[in-house]
Amino acid sequence: MTISISTLFEAVMLICFGFSWPFAIIKTVKVKNPTGKSYIFLALVIIGYAAGCLYKLTGKFDFVFYLYLLNGLLVATDTVLCLYYRKKQQKIQ
């Protein structure tokens, strides 16, 4: 199995993007305050990662699919946490 240079660059891009999401999740859990988070941005990022997964499933399947999937799951986790804490804040007020 040979890995093309474009696949390698795609993987590096996803790894770099992927490193930021655990920090976002940790921050959300620590502060328990989703104020300032853009749900439109998070939704667009999830859609983008889903499109990457679909591209890999329908044409050029390789290991990069799992990077798209992992990143999408991390963003979805942050989104769910933000929605949870927002709902919790609304109950307090």
CYANA upper distance limits for C-alpha pairs under 8 A (distance plus 0.5 A):
  3 ILE  CA      7 THR  CA      6.90
  3 ILE  CA      8 LEU  CA      7.29
  4 SER  CA      8 LEU  CA      6.85
  5 ILE  CA      9 PHE  CA      6.71
  6 SER  CA     10 GLU  CA      6.61
  7 THR  CA     11 ALA  CA      6.62
  7 THR  CA     64 VAL  CA      7.90
  8 LEU  CA     12 VAL  CA      6.74
  9 PHE  CA     13 MET  CA      6.67
 10 GLU  CA     14 LEU  CA      6.80
 10 GLU  CA     64 VAL  CA      7.94
 11 ALA  CA     15 ILE  CA      6.57
 11 ALA  CA     64 VAL  CA      6.31
 11 ALA  CA     67 LEU  CA      7.68
 12 VAL  CA     16 CYS  CA      6.60
 13 MET  CA     17 PHE  CA      6.71
 14 LEU  CA     18 GLY  CA      6.24
 14 LEU  CA     67 LEU  CA      6.79
 14 LEU  CA     68 TYR  CA      7.45
 14 LEU  CA     71 ASN  CA      8.02
 15 ILE  CA     19 PHE  CA      6.78
 15 ILE  CA     67 LEU  CA      7.64
 16 CYS  CA     20 SER  CA      7.85
 17 PHE  CA     21 TRP  CA      7.91
 17 PHE  CA     71 ASN  CA      8.28
 18 GLY  CA     22 PRO  CA      8.18
 18 GLY  CA     67 LEU  CA      8.47
 18 GLY  CA     70 LEU  CA      8.35
 18 GLY  CA     71 ASN  CA      5.95
 18 GLY  CA     74 LEU  CA      8.44
 19 PHE  CA     23 PHE  CA      8.00
 20 SER  CA     24 ALA  CA      6.98
 21 TRP  CA     25 ILE  CA      6.69
 21 TRP  CA     71 ASN  CA      8.01
 21 TRP  CA     74 LEU  CA      6.53
 21 TRP  CA     75 VAL  CA      6.95
 21 TRP  CA     78 ASP  CA      8.23
 22 PRO  CA     26 ILE  CA      6.61
 22 PRO  CA     74 LEU  CA      7.49
 23 PHE  CA     27 LYS  CA      6.61
 24 ALA  CA     28 THR  CA      6.66
 24 ALA  CA     78 ASP  CA      7.47
 25 ILE  CA     29 VAL  CA      6.74
 25 ILE  CA     74 LEU  CA      8.32
 25 ILE  CA     77 THR  CA      7.81
 25 ILE  CA     78 ASP  CA      5.66
 25 ILE  CA     81 LEU  CA      8.32
 26 ILE  CA     30 LYS  CA      6.59
 27 LYS  CA     31 VAL  CA      6.56
 28 THR  CA     32 LYS  CA      5.99
 28 THR  CA     33 ASN  CA      7.03
 28 THR  CA     34 PRO  CA      7.07
 28 THR  CA     78 ASP  CA      7.70
 28 THR  CA     81 LEU  CA      7.53
 28 THR  CA     82 CYS  CA      7.36
 29 VAL  CA     81 LEU  CA      7.91
 32 LYS  CA     82 CYS  CA      8.44
 32 LYS  CA     85 TYR  CA      6.36
 33 ASN  CA     82 CYS  CA      7.88
 33 ASN  CA     85 TYR  CA      6.68
 33 ASN  CA     86 ARG  CA      7.50
 33 ASN  CA     89 GLN  CA      8.39
 34 PRO  CA     82 CYS  CA      5.54
 34 PRO  CA     83 LEU  CA      8.15
 34 PRO  CA     85 TYR  CA      7.01
 34 PRO  CA     86 ARG  CA      6.68
 35 THR  CA     86 ARG  CA      8.39
 37 LYS  CA     82 CYS  CA      8.25
 38 SER  CA     42 LEU  CA      6.87
 39 TYR  CA     43 ALA  CA      6.49
 39 TYR  CA     79 THR  CA      7.78
 40 ILE  CA     44 LEU  CA      6.61
 41 PHE  CA     45 VAL  CA      6.70
 42 LEU  CA     46 ILE  CA      6.74
 42 LEU  CA     75 VAL  CA      7.25
 42 LEU  CA     76 ALA  CA      8.39
 42 LEU  CA     79 THR  CA      7.17
 43 ALA  CA     47 ILE  CA      6.65
 44 LEU  CA     48 GLY  CA      6.60
 45 VAL  CA     49 TYR  CA      6.75
 45 VAL  CA     72 GLY  CA      8.21
 45 VAL  CA     75 VAL  CA      8.00
 46 ILE  CA     50 ALA  CA      6.56
 46 ILE  CA     72 GLY  CA      5.93
 46 ILE  CA     75 VAL  CA      6.99
 46 ILE  CA     76 ALA  CA      7.35
 47 ILE  CA     51 ALA  CA      6.58
 48 GLY  CA     52 GLY  CA      6.77
 49 TYR  CA     53 CYS  CA      6.75
 49 TYR  CA     68 TYR  CA      5.89
 49 TYR  CA     69 LEU  CA      7.49
 49 TYR  CA     71 ASN  CA      7.56
 49 TYR  CA     72 GLY  CA      5.94
 50 ALA  CA     54 LEU  CA      6.69
 50 ALA  CA     68 TYR  CA      7.83
 50 ALA  CA     69 LEU  CA      7.95
 50 ALA  CA     72 GLY  CA      7.38
 51 ALA  CA     55 TYR  CA      6.57
 52 GLY  CA     56 LYS  CA      6.79
 52 GLY  CA     65 PHE  CA      7.84
 52 GLY  CA     68 TYR  CA      6.72
 53 CYS  CA     57 LEU  CA      6.65
 53 CYS  CA     65 PHE  CA      5.97
 53 CYS  CA     66 TYR  CA      8.48
 53 CYS  CA     68 TYR  CA      6.34
 53 CYS  CA     69 LEU  CA      6.98
 54 LEU  CA     58 THR  CA      6.48
 55 TYR  CA     59 GLY  CA      6.45
 55 TYR  CA     60 LYS  CA      7.38
 55 TYR  CA     61 PHE  CA      8.35
 56 LYS  CA     60 LYS  CA      5.33
 56 LYS  CA     61 PHE  CA      4.82
 56 LYS  CA     62 ASP  CA      7.34
 56 LYS  CA     64 VAL  CA      8.26
 56 LYS  CA     65 PHE  CA      6.24
 57 LEU  CA     61 PHE  CA      5.93
 57 LEU  CA     65 PHE  CA      8.10
 61 PHE  CA     65 PHE  CA      7.13
 63 PHE  CA     67 LEU  CA      7.82
 64 VAL  CA     68 TYR  CA      6.99
 65 PHE  CA     69 LEU  CA      6.72
 66 TYR  CA     70 LEU  CA      6.48
 67 LEU  CA     71 ASN  CA      6.57
 68 TYR  CA     72 GLY  CA      6.56
 69 LEU  CA     73 LEU  CA      6.68
 70 LEU  CA     74 LEU  CA      6.72
 71 ASN  CA     75 VAL  CA      6.76
 72 GLY  CA     76 ALA  CA      6.55
 73 LEU  CA     77 THR  CA      6.54
 74 LEU  CA     78 ASP  CA      6.87
 75 VAL  CA     79 THR  CA      6.65
 76 ALA  CA     80 VAL  CA      6.62
 77 THR  CA     81 LEU  CA      6.69
 78 ASP  CA     82 CYS  CA      6.63
 79 THR  CA     83 LEU  CA      6.71
 80 VAL  CA     84 TYR  CA      6.58
 81 LEU  CA     85 TYR  CA      6.66
 82 CYS  CA     86 ARG  CA      6.49
 83 LEU  CA     87 LYS  CA      6.62
 84 TYR  CA     88 LYS  CA      6.70
 85 TYR  CA     89 GLN  CA      6.57
 86 ARG  CA     90 GLN  CA      6.76
 87 LYS  CA     91 LYS  CA      6.92
 88 LYS  CA     92 ILE  CA      7.12
 89 GLN  CA     93 GLN  CA      6.99
